Amino acid sequence: MADKRTWLDGPNIPGENDFDTPGKWPGERLGLPEKGTGALAPVSRRAFAILIDWIACMLLASTIAHFTDLLGGAAFLGYLLWAVVGVIGGWLFARTPGMALLGMGIARLDEPGAPVGLWRAIVRTGLTSFLFPAALVDMDGRGMHDRATGTVVIYA
């Protein structure tokens, strides 16, 4: 049977858990439940969490930049704050403030329940900051940043 994908489906990036047939729900082949706590969070919800974090960091950066320019302009400072929030939030809390507001968190696939860890938080945030890797998703909706670190964003 021929592949019926169109350009509207986006890039077809194979993942380590992609199989000939898709699971009954996103995350099934990763061992995640279909709904509720521990289920895979959809891409749209994760993007909204990033937007929440970005807006909060830009507001804080604008306020800081209003009083001093020692840390750079508001745009650079907002980006820096967003990266710091991503790393610290991922490392210590397994979620950013935006994820927490939307009821999501980061989980490891190799050792469920284990802390995300510093290196995973740095790599995830670093790759997300380029946006392109986070936008390229596999069959389960996991971005390249999650596949590179063995993590997944789930409902908490």
C-alpha positions in Angstrom: 0.0 0.0 0.0 1.3 3.4 -0.9 2.1 6.0 1.7 -0.8 8.6 1.7 1.1 11.4 3.4 1.0 14.9 2.1 3.2 17.9 2.8 0.6 19.0 5.4 1.5 16.0 7.6 4.9 17.5 8.2 8.2 15.7 8.1 8.3 11.9 8.6 11.1 11.5 11.1 11.5 7.9 12.1 12.0 7.3 15.8 13.5 4.4 17.7 10.0 3.2 18.6 8.4 3.7 15.2 7.0 0.5 13.8 5.2 -0.6 10.6 1.8 0.1 12.2 1.1 3.0 14.6 0.0 2.2 18.1 -3.7 2.5 19.1 -2.8 5.9 20.8 0.3 8.1 20.9 2.7 6.6 23.5 1.2 3.1 23.5 4.4 1.6 22.1 6.4 3.5 24.8 4.4 1.8 27.5 2.3 4.9 28.4 -1.4 4.9 29.1 -3.9 6.2 26.7 -5.4 8.9 29.0 -4.8 10.4 32.4 -1.7 10.7 34.5 1.3 9.4 32.7 -0.2 9.7 29.2 1.7 11.5 26.5 1.0 15.2 26.3 0.1 16.4 22.8 2.4 18.7 20.9 -0.1 21.6 21.0 -0.2 21.6 24.8 3.6 21.4 25.0 3.9 24.3 22.6 1.5 26.4 24.7 3.6 25.6 27.8 6.7 26.9 26.0 4.8 30.1 25.1 3.7 30.6 28.7 7.4 30.3 29.9 8.5 32.6 27.1 6.0 35.3 27.9 6.8 35.2 31.6 10.6 35.4 30.9 10.1 38.3 28.5 8.0 40.2 31.0 10.6 39.7 33.7 13.4 40.6 31.2 11.7 43.8 30.2 11.3 44.8 33.8 15.0 44.1 34.6 16.1 45.8 31.4 14.1 48.9 32.3 16.3 49.4 35.4 19.7 48.3 34.0 21.4 47.3 30.8 24.3 45.5 32.5 22.7 42.1 31.6 22.1 43.0 28.0 18.9 44.1 26.3 15.4 42.7 27.0 15.5 40.2 24.0 18.8 38.6 25.1 17.9 38.6 28.7 14.5 37.0 28.0 16.2 34.2 26.0 18.7 33.7 28.8 16.0 33.6 31.5 14.0 31.2 29.4 17.0 28.9 29.1 17.8 29.1 32.8 14.1 28.3 33.7 14.1 25.4 31.3 17.3 23.9 32.7 16.5 24.5 36.4 12.9 23.5 36.0 13.7 20.3 34.1 16.5 19.4 36.4 15.0 20.1 39.8 11.2 19.8 39.3 10.9 17.8 36.0 8.7 20.6 34.7 8.8 24.3 33.7 6.3 26.8 35.1 4.3 26.6 31.9 4.2 22.8 32.1 3.1 22.9 35.7 0.3 25.3 34.9 -0.9 22.9 32.2 -0.5 19.8 34.3 2.5 18.3 32.5 5.9 17.1 33.4 9.0 15.5 32.0 9.6 11.7 32.6 12.5 9.4 31.7 11.6 6.4 29.6 14.6 4.3 30.7 13.9 4.6 34.4 10.3 5.8 35.2 10.1 7.9 38.3 13.9 8.7 38.3 14.9 12.4 38.3 15.4 13.9 34.8 19.0 14.9 35.7 21.1 17.9 34.9 22.5 16.7 31.6 19.1 15.8 30.2 17.7 19.2 31.3 20.6 21.0 29.6 20.3 19.0 26.3 16.5 19.2 26.2 16.6 23.0 26.7 19.4 23.5 24.3 17.7 21.6 21.5 14.3 23.2 22.3 16.0 26.7 22.0 16.6 25.9 18.4 12.9 25.1 17.9 13.6 23.0 14.8 14.4 19.8 16.8 11.3 20.2 19.0 9.1 20.7 16.0 10.3 17.5 14.3 8.2 14.8 15.9 8.0 11.0 15.5 5.0 8.7 15.3 4.2 9.3 19.0 4.6 13.0 18.8 8.0 13.1 20.6 10.4 15.8 19.5 14.0 15.2 18.6 15.0 16.8 21.9 13.0 14.2 23.8 14.3 11.3 21.7 17.9 12.5 22.2 17.5 12.5 26.0 15.2 9.5 26.4 12.5 11.6 27.9 8.8 12.2 27.2 6.4 15.0 28.3 3.4 13.4 30.1 0.4 14.5 32.0 1.3 14.8 35.6 
